[in-house]
Amino acid sequence: MADLILHHFDASPYAEKARLMLGIKGLDWRSVQIPWVMPKPDLTALTGGYRKTPVLQVGADVYCDTSCIASELERRYPTPTLCPPGYAGLAHALSAWGDRFFAPGAGLSMGINAEQLPEALLKDRQAFFTHMNFGDFGRRIPHMYAQLRAEFQLLEQQLADGRRFLGGDAPGLVDIHAGFVLFMLRGFVPEAARLAAAAPALAAWDARLRAIGHGGPRELSSSEAIEIAASSTPEPPRGVDPEDPQQFAAGQRVTVTPDDYGKVPVSGELVTLQVTEVAIRRLDPRAGELVVHFPRIGYLVEAA
């Protein structure tokens, strides 16, 4: 089986979600460090323009968004599962809650550190996080701390019965949707991290999740990843659902675009359109024939 290749950077909170998935499953993987800001020419060669972090590559198949990455890892390596019994659907649905939990932490990360952050990074994030008002962060700092305290209390309540993880005895996606926020706070918002550490059940859970680790990463250069893609063949397509409400046809030129932020469309030939997944085939001069996969939820599919 082809190597799992994660394109990420160490400080990325969303990349931490993928790293925790790999750790829970105990997988070996190749680590490609990508730039923090645009341009990212080697990553763009693989994705066609998608600019969110992280991206998972398996040969000539490229998986965008941590939701899509989770589903693909679960398909390829079903045990140990990321979705404990009773949480198969809810584990994925709670990704939206994790994004809501993430928002005040992200605001604080940029608001209280604005003077220390490089100007190029701030400009990049302003162009990327178009749903955030960067000029309002300073005024809203007390509010964002209050939001985090409320979220911490919810987690403390969930853990109050002595369970080891949010979904029971085993870790999974439910934990990852919260754990990546704590990861960000430890790195960028020390006061919020101290507030979380003061909640005994939450702090013990966080320590257990961190102890799982990230599996077995080994470094790989971005040029080597492109060579691997160019020498590989994408997996067979999963087909187009004839009952799909949008009624696109296999082979049709379409674009796929995130519907929240980072709204960069990726264009290609439609090869998969299912209830939870869309995938397009594209050609790159360096990486060759690729199939780029996205989750259906949170992405707009339109005729090119």
C-alpha distance (Angstrom), angle and dihedral (degrees) to the residues before:
residue distance angle dihedral
M1 . . .
A2 3.82 . .
D3 3.79 118.9 .
L4 3.78 120.5 -94.3
I5 3.81 106.9 -118.6
L6 3.79 118.6 -165.8
H7 3.80 117.4 -162.4
H8 3.81 106.0 -157.0
F9 3.78 146.5 113.7
D10 3.77 123.5 -114.8
A11 3.82 98.1 -117.4
S12 3.82 95.2 49.9
P13 3.83 111.6 115.5
Y14 3.80 93.2 -156.7
A15 3.79 90.5 49.3
E16 3.80 86.2 54.6
K17 3.82 87.1 62.2
A18 3.81 90.3 58.5
R19 3.81 92.8 43.0
L20 3.81 90.1 53.3
M21 3.82 90.1 50.1
L22 3.78 89.6 54.2
G23 3.79 90.0 46.6
I24 3.79 95.0 50.6
K25 3.80 89.4 51.0
G26 3.82 92.3 43.8
L27 3.80 93.1 -129.3
D28 3.78 131.7 165.2
W29 3.80 113.9 -130.0
R30 3.80 144.1 167.0
S31 3.80 118.4 -111.3
V32 3.81 120.7 -143.9
Q33 3.81 113.2 -174.8
I34 3.81 111.4 -145.0
P35 3.83 129.0 -165.2
W36 3.80 117.6 -88.2
V37 3.81 91.9 -130.7
M38 3.78 138.6 31.7
P39 2.98 138.1 -53.0
K40 3.80 99.1 65.1
P41 3.81 102.1 165.0
D42 3.80 98.5 172.5
L43 3.80 93.6 48.1
T44 3.80 90.8 45.1
A45 3.80 89.4 54.5
L46 3.81 87.7 61.0
T47 3.81 101.0 38.3
G48 3.79 103.2 32.7
G49 3.79 92.7 -126.4
Y50 3.81 106.5 -35.2
R51 3.78 103.6 140.3
K52 3.80 107.4 -174.6
T53 3.80 120.7 111.6
P54 3.02 131.5 -91.6
V55 3.81 119.3 35.2
L56 3.80 124.9 -178.7
Q57 3.80 119.3 -147.5
V58 3.78 124.7 -166.0
G59 3.79 108.4 178.3
A60 3.81 105.5 -59.2
D61 3.82 94.6 -16.2
V62 3.80 116.5 96.5
Y63 3.82 121.7 -164.4
C64 3.80 118.7 -158.3
D65 3.82 126.4 -163.3
T66 3.80 124.6 27.6
S67 3.81 90.1 -105.1
C68 3.80 90.6 60.2
I69 3.81 91.0 42.7
A70 3.81 90.9 53.0
S71 3.80 92.5 50.7
E72 3.80 92.7 48.4
L73 3.80 94.2 47.7
E74 3.79 89.1 49.3
R75 3.82 90.6 50.9
R76 3.79 94.3 48.8
Y77 3.82 98.2 37.1
P78 3.82 108.2 23.8
T79 3.80 95.9 173.9
P80 2.91 129.2 96.7
T81 3.77 87.4 28.0
L82 3.78 126.1 -138.2
C83 3.81 89.1 -147.3
P84 3.83 112.9 61.9
P85 3.83 117.1 -152.1
G86 3.76 111.2 -67.6
Y87 3.82 93.5 22.0
A88 3.82 103.0 74.0
G89 3.80 95.3 117.8
L90 3.79 99.8 19.5
A91 3.81 92.3 55.6
H92 3.80 89.8 63.4
A93 3.80 95.0 38.5
L94 3.80 91.3 55.8
S95 3.80 89.0 66.4
A96 3.83 86.2 87.1
W97 3.81 89.8 55.2
G98 3.82 89.4 49.9
D99 3.80 89.8 54.8
R100 3.81 89.6 51.4
F101 3.82 89.9 49.5
F102 3.82 89.4 47.8
A103 3.82 95.9 53.1
P104 3.84 100.2 75.2
G105 3.79 90.7 41.9
A106 3.80 90.7 52.5
G107 3.80 90.4 47.5
L108 3.79 91.4 51.4
S109 3.81 92.1 45.2
M110 3.78 90.6 58.8
G111 3.81 97.6 31.3
I112 3.80 100.2 54.0
N113 3.82 94.3 35.0
A114 3.80 98.6 43.4
E115 3.81 94.9 113.7
Q116 3.80 92.5 49.8
L117 3.80 97.7 46.3
P118 3.82 119.2 94.0
E119 3.80 112.7 -104.1
A120 3.81 91.1 -124.5
L121 3.81 90.6 56.1
L122 3.81 93.1 49.2
K123 3.81 92.0 49.1
D124 3.79 90.9 48.1
R125 3.81 92.8 50.6
Q126 3.80 92.3 46.2
A127 3.80 89.3 55.3
F128 3.81 90.4 44.5
F129 3.82 103.4 42.9
T130 3.79 94.9 51.9
H131 3.82 90.7 160.2
M132 3.82 92.0 64.0
N133 3.81 127.0 81.6
F134 3.79 102.8 -139.0
G135 3.80 92.6 -174.3
D136 3.81 90.5 60.7
F137 3.83 99.7 52.9
G138 3.81 96.1 94.4
R139 3.80 94.7 53.9
R140 3.80 92.5 45.7
I141 3.81 99.1 49.7
P142 3.86 94.8 105.4
H143 3.80 90.3 47.4
M144 3.80 92.5 51.0
Y145 3.81 91.8 50.4
A146 3.81 88.3 51.1
Q147 3.80 90.7 51.7
L148 3.80 91.4 52.3
R149 3.82 92.7 48.4
A150 3.81 89.4 54.3
E151 3.81 91.5 50.1
F152 3.82 90.6 48.7
Q153 3.79 89.1 53.7
L154 3.81 91.4 53.4
L155 3.79 90.3 53.4
E156 3.79 92.0 46.2
Q157 3.81 89.3 52.9
Q158 3.81 91.9 49.4
L159 3.80 90.6 52.6
A160 3.81 95.8 42.4
D161 3.82 94.3 99.0
G162 3.81 90.8 64.5
R163 3.80 98.4 -103.4
R164 3.79 114.5 156.2
F165 3.80 95.8 -135.8
L166 3.79 135.5 18.9
G167 3.80 93.4 -100.4
G168 3.82 97.0 39.4
D169 3.79 133.2 -84.7
A170 3.82 97.5 -16.0
P171 3.81 129.6 59.0
G172 3.78 121.3 -118.0
L173 3.78 147.0 142.4
V174 3.80 92.6 -49.6
D175 3.80 89.0 63.4
I176 3.79 92.8 43.9
H177 3.82 92.1 54.8
A178 3.81 88.1 60.7
G179 3.79 100.4 29.7
F180 3.78 95.6 62.5
V181 3.81 89.9 59.5
L182 3.81 91.6 53.5
F183 3.82 87.9 48.9
M184 3.82 90.1 55.9
L185 3.80 93.7 46.1
R186 3.81 92.7 51.9
G187 3.79 89.5 54.9
F188 3.80 101.9 40.1
V189 3.83 112.8 11.9
P190 3.82 109.0 45.7
E191 3.83 94.8 173.3
A192 3.81 92.0 55.2
A193 3.80 90.0 45.8
R194 3.82 88.8 54.2
L195 3.80 90.5 51.4
A196 3.81 90.1 53.7
A197 3.80 92.1 46.0
A198 3.83 89.4 55.5
A199 3.83 91.3 64.0
P200 3.83 103.2 84.6
A201 3.81 100.8 -153.2
L202 3.81 92.3 41.2
A203 3.81 92.8 48.9
A204 3.83 92.4 49.1
W205 3.81 91.3 48.3
D206 3.81 91.4 48.7
A207 3.81 90.3 51.9
R208 3.81 91.4 51.1
L209 3.79 91.9 49.6
R210 3.80 93.0 48.5
A211 3.81 91.2 48.8
I212 3.82 90.2 62.7
G213 3.77 90.1 72.2
H214 3.80 129.3 -165.0
G215 3.79 104.8 -70.2
G216 3.80 117.6 -116.9
P217 3.82 113.2 -33.3
R218 3.81 123.3 -177.1
E219 3.78 123.5 -174.0
L220 3.80 120.8 -106.2
S221 3.79 128.8 176.8
S222 3.79 120.7 -120.3
S223 3.81 90.6 -121.5
E224 3.81 90.1 55.0
A225 3.81 89.7 50.8
I226 3.80 89.9 54.1
E227 3.80 90.5 49.6
I228 3.80 89.5 52.4
A229 3.81 90.4 51.9
A230 3.81 92.1 48.0
S231 3.80 92.3 52.1
S232 3.83 94.3 46.1
T233 3.79 135.5 78.8
P234 3.81 121.3 -134.2
E235 3.79 118.5 -114.1
P236 3.82 116.9 -98.4
P237 3.81 112.5 -81.0
R238 3.81 119.6 -102.9
G239 3.79 93.4 -135.8
V240 3.78 137.3 -123.6
D241 3.80 119.0 -69.4
P242 3.84 107.1 -123.5
E243 3.81 88.8 -151.3
D244 3.80 93.9 55.3
P245 3.82 109.5 129.0
Q246 3.80 93.4 -132.8
Q247 3.81 93.1 56.6
F248 3.80 97.0 -148.1
A249 3.82 117.8 165.6
A250 3.78 128.4 -128.8
G251 3.80 109.1 -96.4
Q252 3.80 93.9 25.8
R253 3.81 117.1 136.1
V254 3.79 109.7 -113.0
T255 3.78 140.8 161.0
V256 3.80 125.6 -133.0
T257 3.81 118.1 -155.1
P258 3.83 134.0 174.1
D259 3.79 109.3 -112.4
D260 3.82 97.5 -147.8
Y261 3.82 112.3 45.0
G262 3.79 138.5 -30.9
K263 3.80 85.1 53.7
V264 3.80 98.8 -173.5
P265 3.83 111.3 145.2
V266 3.79 119.6 -134.6
S267 3.79 114.7 -153.8
G268 3.76 130.6 -156.7
E269 3.78 148.3 114.0
L270 3.79 114.1 -53.3
V271 3.81 111.9 -118.4
T272 3.82 103.4 154.4
L273 3.79 129.3 32.9
Q274 3.77 113.8 163.1
V275 3.79 135.3 149.2
T276 3.81 93.4 -85.6
E277 3.82 104.7 17.5
V278 3.79 142.2 52.7
A279 3.80 124.0 -174.4
I280 3.79 132.7 -178.9
R281 3.80 132.9 -164.3
R282 3.80 117.7 -132.1
L283 3.79 137.3 169.7
D284 3.79 124.4 -132.8
P285 3.82 124.9 -171.1
R286 3.80 91.2 -131.1
A287 3.82 105.6 27.7
G288 3.81 98.1 37.8
E289 3.80 123.0 -151.6
L290 3.80 112.9 2.7
V291 3.77 137.9 173.7
V292 3.82 113.7 -147.5
H293 3.82 115.9 -158.6
F294 3.82 128.6 -156.6
P295 3.80 135.0 175.7
R296 3.79 114.4 -107.7
I297 3.81 94.8 -133.7
G298 3.78 110.2 80.8
Y299 3.81 96.6 14.3
L300 3.79 130.4 99.6
V301 3.82 116.7 -140.3
E302 3.80 114.2 -160.8
A303 3.79 137.3 166.8
A304 3.80 109.6 -95.8
